[in-house]
Amino acid sequence: MLLLTKVVLCIMIGFLVSMCIGSLLVPYLRKKKIDQTLSIYLEERHHKKAGTPTMGGLIFILSPLLSILVLYFLGKIEVTYNLLIILFTFIGYGFIGFLDDYLIIKRKTNAGLSEGQKLIGQIIIATIFFYLFMLADNEPLLWIHSIHLKWNIGWFYGLFILFILLASSNAVNLTDGLDGLAGGLSTIAIFTFGILTLATGWLEGYTEIAFFLFLLVGSLLGFLLFNVNPAKIFMGDTGSLALGAIIGAIAILTRHELLLIVIGIVFVLETVSCILQRYYYKLTKKRLFPMAPIHHTFEKLGFEERDIVKLFWIVGLIGGMLGIIYGVWL
């Protein structure tokens, strides 16, 4: 019961701090005209969102960081090696996204960091993550928990980690196209991994990592107050890259990399739709979907934005529940 109380308290603290930061940040960004340039290819209904502030990811990045710092100085939480790895990845990818958002705002176009620059930055952070991860005497294992299979894949594990971090961070980034979509799905995924982390007793500092994840869950809930339709602020790449990275990093630390496909099923579908669209067009000069990522296809078919978000949240929730059943029960 004490552990459950701490989990609820972490969510509540994250939520309250996030609300306070958001209440100050949203009007400030609006006053400074820190708004995102929208793509001309979006549905006409999106045009009314022009002028909405971006960089909202700062709300749920600052909130859990400030909260965990205060809890540390109050002696309520320890800062462990694995928690530092998580924090480094979270901040590192968030910084890459912040640079991208900053350049977009400065140039008043959608041209921020180039794909190559963004990729190099992500690879550097992922490489450092891999080095820090292996420095803690972690073996290069592909672990399937339900059948107790541990497969040593040697040097290939480094490429596997690189793929996980790049794929997860970019998947959340692609999903961030409708009000509340990426934020809600990330809340579900991170809450799921928080529960899985609590069940990972062999991981050093697993309770501290779980508490950070639940602080982030509360922070995301506070952010969603400003981000659900009609959005008062967008998370921007600042938020989406940080969220994708933290989801990928925790999947690696808890050895649930393969389960990430189930928990992040909507992120996977969004990414696959973009890949299929690109290569199908290269081969046939025709579009496989009316528009990618797949949430825009639903818009083209006439679905309302709120209905699409609700549908995708439900699919994400089902994936999260299946992940908990597999990761904790089986």
Secondary structure per residue as TSV (DSSP state, phi and psi in degrees):
chain	resnum	aa	ss	phi	psi
A	1	M	-	360.0	-36.0
A	2	L	H	-63.2	-41.9
A	3	L	H	-63.1	-44.0
A	4	L	H	-61.8	-39.8
A	5	T	H	-62.3	-41.3
A	6	K	H	-65.0	-38.6
A	7	V	H	-62.1	-48.3
A	8	V	H	-62.1	-39.7
A	9	L	H	-64.4	-40.9
A	10	C	H	-62.1	-43.8
A	11	I	H	-62.4	-42.7
A	12	M	H	-65.4	-43.3
A	13	I	H	-62.4	-46.8
A	14	G	H	-59.4	-41.1
A	15	F	H	-64.1	-47.6
A	16	L	H	-66.5	-43.7
A	17	V	H	-65.1	-41.1
A	18	S	H	-62.4	-42.7
A	19	M	H	-60.9	-41.9
A	20	C	H	-65.1	-46.1
A	21	I	H	-63.5	-44.2
A	22	G	H	-62.3	-39.4
A	23	S	H	-63.6	-28.2
A	24	L	H	-89.7	-38.9
A	25	L	H	-74.9	-41.8
A	26	V	H	-58.1	-53.7
A	27	P	H	-63.8	-32.4
A	28	Y	H	-65.0	-47.3
A	29	L	H	-65.4	-35.9
A	30	R	H	-65.8	-41.4
A	31	K	H	-64.2	-38.7
A	32	K	T	-84.1	0.6
A	33	K	T	57.7	43.9
A	34	I	-	-85.9	70.1
A	35	D	B	-112.6	160.6
A	36	Q	-	-95.1	138.3
A	37	T	-	-80.1	122.7
A	38	L	-	-86.4	148.5
A	39	S	-	-68.2	142.2
A	40	I	T	-72.1	-13.5
A	41	Y	T	-86.7	-7.7
A	42	L	S	-72.7	159.7
A	43	E	-	-57.9	151.4
A	44	E	G	-58.6	-30.1
A	45	R	G	-63.7	-19.1
A	46	H	G	-80.3	-18.6
A	47	H	G	-62.9	-28.1
A	48	K	G	-70.5	-11.2
A	49	K	G	-83.3	-6.2
A	50	A	T	-56.0	135.0
A	51	G	T	95.5	-5.7
A	52	T	-	-71.7	129.9
A	53	P	B	-60.2	151.1
A	54	T	-	-118.4	-167.6
A	55	M	-	65.1	22.2
A	56	G	T	-64.9	-15.5
A	57	G	H	-58.6	-22.3
A	58	L	H	-59.5	-27.8
A	59	I	H	-62.8	-51.8
A	60	F	H	-90.8	1.1
A	61	I	H	-88.5	-48.4
A	62	L	H	-67.9	-38.3
A	63	S	H	-59.1	-54.9
A	64	P	H	-69.4	-30.2
A	65	L	H	-66.7	-46.4
A	66	L	H	-64.0	-41.1
A	67	S	H	-63.4	-45.3
A	68	I	H	-70.5	-29.1
A	69	L	H	-66.8	-44.5
A	70	V	H	-64.7	-43.7
A	71	L	H	-62.8	-35.3
A	72	Y	H	-65.6	-47.2
A	73	F	H	-68.9	-22.9
A	74	L	T	-84.6	-3.8
A	75	G	T	76.9	20.0
A	76	K	S	-92.1	-12.1
A	77	I	-	-150.6	149.0
A	78	E	-	-102.4	147.7
A	79	V	-	-98.3	105.0
A	80	T	-	-95.4	168.7
A	81	Y	H	-59.8	-46.8
A	82	N	H	-65.6	-34.9
A	83	L	H	-65.5	-38.0
A	84	L	H	-64.1	-36.6
A	85	I	H	-62.2	-45.1
A	86	I	H	-61.2	-46.8
A	87	L	H	-63.4	-41.1
A	88	F	H	-60.1	-45.4
A	89	T	H	-66.5	-43.7
A	90	F	H	-58.2	-49.9
A	91	I	H	-70.5	-40.3
A	92	G	H	-60.5	-48.9
A	93	Y	H	-71.0	-33.8
A	94	G	H	-62.8	-36.6
A	95	F	H	-67.2	-39.3
A	96	I	H	-60.6	-45.5
A	97	G	H	-63.5	-37.7
A	98	F	H	-62.6	-43.3
A	99	L	H	-60.7	-42.3
A	100	D	H	-62.5	-47.7
A	101	D	H	-62.1	-41.2
A	102	Y	H	-61.8	-44.2
A	103	L	H	-67.8	-36.7
A	104	I	H	-62.3	-44.5
A	105	I	H	-66.7	-43.3
A	106	K	H	-63.8	-39.6
A	107	R	H	-88.4	-11.6
A	108	K	T	59.1	31.4
A	109	T	S	-137.4	-178.0
A	110	N	S	-88.2	10.4
A	111	A	-	-92.7	93.5
A	112	G	-	-98.5	-128.2
A	113	L	S	-66.5	144.1
A	114	S	-	-70.6	163.2
A	115	E	H	-58.3	-38.9
A	116	G	H	-65.7	-44.7
A	117	Q	H	-62.7	-43.7
A	118	K	H	-64.2	-40.6
A	119	L	H	-64.8	-43.2
A	120	I	H	-61.2	-44.5
A	121	G	H	-60.6	-43.7
A	122	Q	H	-65.1	-39.1
A	123	I	H	-65.7	-40.5
A	124	I	H	-61.4	-48.2
A	125	I	H	-63.5	-42.1
A	126	A	H	-64.3	-37.3
A	127	T	H	-66.4	-42.8
A	128	I	H	-63.7	-41.1
A	129	F	H	-57.3	-46.6
A	130	F	H	-61.3	-43.4
A	131	Y	H	-62.3	-47.2
A	132	L	H	-64.2	-37.9
A	133	F	H	-64.9	-45.9
A	134	M	H	-74.3	-24.3
A	135	L	H	-64.3	-23.3
A	136	A	T	-88.1	23.3
A	137	D	T	62.3	31.2
A	138	N	-	-81.0	138.0
A	139	E	-	-87.7	150.5
A	140	P	-	-77.5	71.7
A	141	L	E	-108.4	138.1
A	142	L	E	-97.9	115.1
A	143	W	E	-113.3	119.3
A	144	I	E	-108.0	101.7
A	145	H	G	-63.7	-42.5
A	146	S	G	-62.3	-30.5
A	147	I	G	-111.5	10.6
A	148	H	T	54.8	40.3
A	149	L	E	-97.3	124.9
A	150	K	E	-121.5	116.4
A	151	W	E	-115.0	114.2
A	152	N	E	-78.7	112.6
A	153	I	-	-105.6	11.9
A	154	G	T	58.1	-138.6
A	155	W	T	-63.2	-22.0
A	156	F	H	-63.5	-21.4
A	157	Y	H	-64.4	-32.3
A	158	G	H	-62.6	-43.1
A	159	L	H	-66.4	-34.6
A	160	F	H	-64.7	-44.5
A	161	I	H	-62.9	-42.8
A	162	L	H	-58.8	-44.1
A	163	F	H	-63.5	-43.7
A	164	I	H	-60.4	-48.2
A	165	L	H	-67.5	-42.3
A	166	L	H	-66.8	-44.1
A	167	A	H	-66.3	-45.2
A	168	S	H	-68.6	-41.8
A	169	S	H	-66.3	-42.1
A	170	N	H	-74.3	-28.1
A	171	A	H	-66.1	-44.0
A	172	V	H	-66.0	-37.4
A	173	N	H	-61.5	-41.2
A	174	L	H	-68.8	-32.8
A	175	T	H	-74.4	-21.4
A	176	D	T	-77.1	75.1
A	177	G	T	-131.1	-11.4
A	178	L	S	-127.3	151.9
A	179	D	T	-57.9	119.5
A	180	G	T	82.5	-5.6
A	181	L	H	-67.2	-60.6
A	182	A	H	-66.0	-37.2
A	183	G	H	-63.8	-44.5
A	184	G	H	-67.2	-43.7
A	185	L	H	-66.0	-37.3
A	186	S	H	-67.3	-37.2
A	187	T	H	-59.3	-45.7
A	188	I	H	-63.6	-46.2
A	189	A	H	-65.4	-43.2
A	190	I	H	-71.1	-36.9
A	191	F	H	-61.9	-42.1
A	192	T	H	-60.6	-46.6
A	193	F	H	-69.3	-26.4
A	194	G	H	-62.5	-44.0
A	195	I	H	-66.0	-43.2
A	196	L	H	-62.4	-37.4
A	197	T	H	-65.1	-39.9
A	198	L	H	-62.2	-25.6
A	199	A	T	-89.2	2.3
A	200	T	-	-103.7	71.1
A	201	G	T	-65.1	-21.1
A	202	W	T	-79.5	-12.9
A	203	L	S	-83.4	125.4
A	204	E	T	-60.5	128.0
A	205	G	T	69.8	29.1
A	206	Y	H	-64.1	-33.2
A	207	T	H	-69.2	-39.6
A	208	E	H	-64.0	-40.8
A	209	I	H	-63.5	-43.9
A	210	A	H	-61.9	-42.3
A	211	F	H	-62.9	-38.5
A	212	F	H	-63.3	-42.2
A	213	L	H	-62.2	-39.6
A	214	F	H	-73.3	-30.9
A	215	L	H	-62.0	-39.9
A	216	L	H	-68.1	-37.3
A	217	V	H	-59.9	-48.1
A	218	G	H	-61.1	-39.9
A	219	S	H	-63.7	-39.2
A	220	L	H	-67.7	-37.3
A	221	L	H	-63.3	-39.7
A	222	G	H	-65.5	-40.3
A	223	F	H	-63.2	-38.4
A	224	L	H	-63.5	-23.7
A	225	L	H	-59.1	-30.2
A	226	F	H	-99.1	-11.2
A	227	N	H	-111.1	-18.8
A	228	V	S	-70.5	158.0
A	229	N	S	-62.1	129.5
A	230	P	S	-81.2	128.2
A	231	A	-	-68.0	135.5
A	232	K	S	-92.5	-13.9
A	233	I	-	-158.7	147.2
A	234	F	-	-101.5	150.0
A	235	M	-	-74.6	-27.8
A	236	G	H	68.4	179.3
A	237	D	H	-64.8	-25.9
A	238	T	H	-52.2	-45.4
A	239	G	H	-85.8	-44.0
A	240	S	H	-66.0	-41.2
A	241	L	H	-67.4	-38.9
A	242	A	H	-64.5	-42.8
A	243	L	H	-66.0	-45.3
A	244	G	H	-61.9	-38.9
A	245	A	H	-66.4	-42.0
A	246	I	H	-67.8	-35.4
A	247	I	H	-66.2	-45.0
A	248	G	H	-65.6	-42.1
A	249	A	H	-64.6	-42.0
A	250	I	H	-71.5	-31.1
A	251	A	H	-63.5	-37.8
A	252	I	H	-70.5	-47.3
A	253	L	H	-62.4	-38.1
A	254	T	T	-88.9	1.9
A	255	R	T	60.0	41.7
A	256	H	-	-120.0	39.5
A	257	E	T	-59.7	-43.6
A	258	L	T	-70.2	-30.3
A	259	L	T	-69.0	-17.5
A	260	L	H	-58.5	-30.6
A	261	I	H	-63.7	-36.8
A	262	V	H	-79.2	-48.9
A	263	I	H	-64.1	-37.8
A	264	G	T	-104.0	37.9
A	265	I	H	-56.9	-39.0
A	266	V	H	-67.9	-41.1
A	267	F	H	-59.8	-39.9
A	268	V	H	-63.9	-46.6
A	269	L	H	-63.3	-39.7
A	270	E	H	-62.2	-44.0
A	271	T	H	-68.8	-44.3
A	272	V	H	-61.7	-38.3
A	273	S	H	-62.1	-37.9
A	274	C	H	-68.2	-42.5
A	275	I	H	-64.2	-46.3
A	276	L	H	-62.6	-41.7
A	277	Q	H	-60.4	-45.6
A	278	R	H	-63.9	-49.8
A	279	Y	H	-77.0	-29.9
A	280	Y	H	-65.6	-39.4
A	281	Y	H	-67.9	-38.1
A	282	K	H	-63.3	-35.0
A	283	L	H	-82.3	-37.1
A	284	T	H	-117.0	-11.7
A	285	K	S	62.0	21.8
A	286	K	S	-126.2	159.4
A	287	R	-	-93.5	133.8
A	288	L	S	-74.6	-40.1
A	289	F	S	-116.0	152.6
A	290	P	S	-54.4	-36.6
A	291	M	S	-163.9	142.0
A	292	A	S	-116.9	151.6
A	293	P	S	-61.9	169.9
A	294	I	H	-61.6	-25.5
A	295	H	H	-64.8	-29.5
A	296	H	H	-73.1	-26.6
A	297	T	H	-64.2	-41.3
A	298	F	H	-61.4	-37.2
A	299	E	H	-63.9	-43.4
A	300	K	H	-62.8	-28.5
A	301	L	T	-82.2	-2.8
A	302	G	T	102.4	3.9
A	303	F	-	-72.7	144.6
A	304	E	-	-74.2	148.1
A	305	E	H	-56.5	-46.0
A	306	R	H	-62.3	-37.4
A	307	D	H	-68.3	-37.9
A	308	I	H	-63.9	-45.8
A	309	V	H	-61.1	-45.4
A	310	K	H	-60.8	-44.2
A	311	L	H	-60.8	-46.6
A	312	F	H	-68.3	-35.7
A	313	W	H	-60.8	-41.8
A	314	I	H	-63.5	-44.3
A	315	V	H	-61.7	-42.7
A	316	G	H	-63.9	-37.3
A	317	L	H	-66.8	-39.9
A	318	I	H	-62.6	-43.5
A	319	G	H	-61.0	-40.9
A	320	G	H	-63.7	-43.1
A	321	M	H	-65.0	-40.9
A	322	L	H	-63.4	-37.2
A	323	G	H	-64.0	-40.6
A	324	I	H	-66.6	-43.3
A	325	I	I	-58.7	-45.3
A	326	Y	I	-71.2	-45.3
A	327	G	I	-78.4	-26.6
A	328	V	I	-107.5	-41.4
A	329	W	I	-89.9	-50.2
A	330	L	-	-74.4	360.0
